Amino acid sequence: MSRFPIQYIEPVFRPPSEAHSLILPVTNGCSWNRCTFCEMYTQPQKKFRARDEAEVLDDIRRAGEQLIVQRVFLADGDALVLPTRRLLAILESIRRYLPEVERVSSYCLPRNLRKKSVEELKALADAGLKMAYVGCESGDDEVLARVSKGETYDSSLSALDKLGQAGISRSVMILNGLGGTALSAQHADNSARLMNAAQPEFLSTLVVSFPQGEARFRQEFDGFQALEQQGLFAEVERLLAGLELHDTVFRSDHASNYLVLKGTLGADKARLLAQVREAIERPQQAGLRQEWQRGL
């Protein structure tokens, strides 16, 4: 039996919606890797580097000989840090050796688009890059600074606008509870403001979690007090109330969430707000996840 055509450096992460995609590592780790809430690429073996271009292209060729796939996810944390030329070579190789592929996607740090023009991104879209997962985390500058995100409201909006102009779908993630009790209101309000300005195609919320403990996080965010369950719901309610989206698929169904929410904004805004209000007023009847059901 032939071995799988791609060798991975564990752990490997991908968005939930890429469960059936071929994970193609084009970098190892994350080029920023300073966000204090993120534990994804902190292991020594995940130190950032761009993979050798010839190795990546060879992986694609061998995958084409063994597999039939419809989606490819470019890993690890921020494939779009690579120069446009290299990304185009990867996308063109996918189109050549994996002709059944309908969509290529990637995580994207806003900072990695600062030097990429809309024209470059359009070229990537034309070559097959159809979706970028952008972890904005928050639209509030104070929250972003306290968690060492390395971004601002303006830098996040600039990246989202570039992607939108290029025709690349944007799937944005906001972290519920990231500002703690002290910054919860401004975190919700400014995150809604950012989403209203960007009008992304997809939006999701996850609950900030620290499986390996909060020590690293608290080094930068002194005095952080985590939101309890009801506080998390109140923050989501405030976020939803502030959103004025026209046609955005909204999901709050990640394993970290107590309350599962699914809908389209703005069509389902009233229903989603009613679900959150029920979770606040009648949590025993809201079908919430138990602690043992949650995780990353």
N, C-alpha and C positions, 0 to 999 in steps of 0.2 A: 504493500500500500504506500502511495506517495505521501510524504509528510505535507502538512499544511503549508501553503506557499509563503506565509508571512510568519516571522518569528517576533514575538512581543517581549518588551521589557515590562514586567508587571510592577504595579497594578496598572490596568488600562481602564480609562473612564470614557463614557459616551453619554449623550442625552438619552432619556428614556425612549423617545420616539425613534431612535436609531437602533433599536433592539435587533432588527433583522438586516442591518446594513453590514457590509464588509468594512471592518475597521482597518484603515490603512495608515500606519504611523509615518508621518513625513518629518516630524520633529520628535524629540524625547523631552518630556517635562513641559514647563511653562517658562517663557522668556522673562516674565515679570516675577512671579512666584514670591511676592512680598505681602499679599493680602493676608492679614492675620486671622481671618475667619476660615481660610481655605487650607485643608490638609491633603489635598489631592496629590500634590507632587513634591512632598517634603522629604521623601525617602532618598538616601544617597544615590541610588541607581537611577533616580529620575532627574538628576541634574540636567539642566537644559542643554541641548545641542540640536543642530539641524542634522538630520540623517543624510548620509552620502546620497547624492542625486542618482548615481548609477545603481545603487542598491535599491532605492525606491522604485525606479523604472523597471528593474529586474523583478521585483516583487509583483508589480502589476502584470508583467508579461507572464510570469508563472501562474498567477491567479487566473489569468485568462485561459490558461491551458487546463485548469482543474475545476473552475467554478463558473456558475452562471448566477450573477447577482444583478439586482435592479437599483441598489443604492450603495453609495460609498461614503463613509465618514472619514475625513482627514484628521488624524490624531497627531499630537497629543492636545495640549492645552490651547494652542493658538497657532494653527498652521498658517494663518495669513500673515505671520511675521516674515515668512519667506519672501524673497523678491518676486515680483510679478513674473519674470521670465521663467523662474523655476516652477512656479505654480502652473503656468501655462503648459510647460513641458509635461508635468504630472497629469493635468487634465486631458491633454492631447493623447497621452499614452493610455489613459483610461478609456477614452473614446475609441482608440484603435484596438485594444486587446480585450476590453470588456464592453462590447457594443450594446449589450442589453441594459446598461446602466441608464436610468432615467433621471437620477438626481445625485449630485455630489454636495456635501455639506461640510461645515467646519465650525469649531469654536472660533470666536473672534474677540480679541481685546481691542477696545476703541483706540488705544495708543498705536496699534499696529497699522491703522489706516491713515495716520497723520501724513505720511509721505506718499500715499497712494492716491492718485487722481481718480475722479469719477470715470474717466475714459479707461484707465487701467482696470477698474472694477467691472466695467461693462465688458471688457475683453474676457475677463474671467467668467462672467455670467454667460457670455456667448459660447465659451469653451465647456460649460457644464456646471459651474458652481451656482447652485440654485438657492442655497439657504445658509445663513450665518447665525449661529447661536451666540448672542451677546449678553454676557453677564454684567449688566449695568449695576445690579445690587441695590442701588439707591439713586435718587435724583438730587439728594441733598449734599451739598459740598462739605458740611461739617461732618456728617456721617462718613462720607467717603474718605475724608482726611483721617478720621479716628481709626479707620480699619486699614489704612495704608493701601488703598485701592490704586492710587496713582492716576486717578481720573477726576473729572469735575462734571457738573451738569453740562457745561458747554462742550467739553471734549466728547462726552457720550452722545450728545445730540448731533454733533458734527459727523461722527462715525455712522450713526443710524441714518442720517440724511444722505450721506454718500452711498451707502448700501441701497437705500430706497431708490435714489436716482439711477443707480446702475441696474435696477431690476432684480436685485438679490433679496429674497424674502428674509425678514428679520424676526428671529424668535428671541424675545427679551426675557430675562429673569430678574425678578426683584426679590430680595431676601426679607421675609417677614421677621421682625424682631431685631434687625441688625442695629438699630439705634438704641436698643434698650428702652427703659422707661423714660429716661430724660429726653431723648430725641425722637420718640415715637411719632409725635404729631407732625413734626417737620419732615421726618423721613417719609411718612405717608403722603403729605401734601406735595412735596417737591418731586416725589416719584410719580405721582399722578400728573404733575405739570410736565415732566419730561416725556411721559408716554403720550400726553395730549399733543405735544409739539411734534413728536416723531410719528405717531400713528402706525405702530408696527403691525405686521400681519399676525403675529403670535405674541402672547404675553403669559407668563406663568409666575406664580409665587411659590417659594420654598421657605421653610422655617429654618432660620440659622441654627446650626447644631455643632456640637463640639465633642465628637466621639473620643478624641484623645485628650480631652480636658481643655479648660479655658485659659491656662497660664499664658500661652503665646498671645492670645487675643487681648488679655488684660494688660499686657506690657505697654500697649499703645492706647488702650481705651480704659484709662483709670476711672474707677467708680462705676463701671458698667453694671447695671442691674437688669437681669434678664426678665422679659415679659412672661408672666404666667399665661396659661391657656386663654383665659378671658381677655387678657391684654392683647394677645395675638389676634383674637377675633375682632376686637375693637379697632385695631390698626388696619386689618384687612377691610373692615367696614368703611373706615375713613378713606382708604385708598380707592375702593370701588366708588364711593360717593363722589370723589373728586375726578374720576375718569370720565372724559367726554370723547370716547372712541367711536369711530364710524363703522368699522368692519374688522374687528380684531378677535381672533379666536383666543379665549381665555381659559387657562387651566390652573387649578390649584389641587392637583391630584398626586403630586410626588409623595413618596413614602414618608417624608418628614412632616407632612401636613396632618393635623388632627381632623380637619374638615375638608371634604372633597367637594370642589366646585368646578363646574364645567359649563361653558356657554359661549355666546358671541356678544361682544360689546360693540355698540350699545344696545342691541335688540334685547338681550337678556339681563340688562342691568337691574331692573326692579326685582326679578326673580332671584338673582344672586344675592342682592342685598337682603331680601326676605329670608334666604337660607342662613345668612350670617346672623341676622337678628334672632332667628330661632335658636341658633347655637349659643347665643349670648343669654337669652331669656329662658330657654328650656333645653339645656345641654343633654339631659338624659334622653330626650326624644329626637335628637338631631343626627343620630347615627354616626357619632364621632369614632375615630380610631382610638383604640386603647394604646397605652404606652408600648406594649409588647408588639404591636402591629406597625409601629413607626420605625424609621431608620433612614440610612443613607444608601 
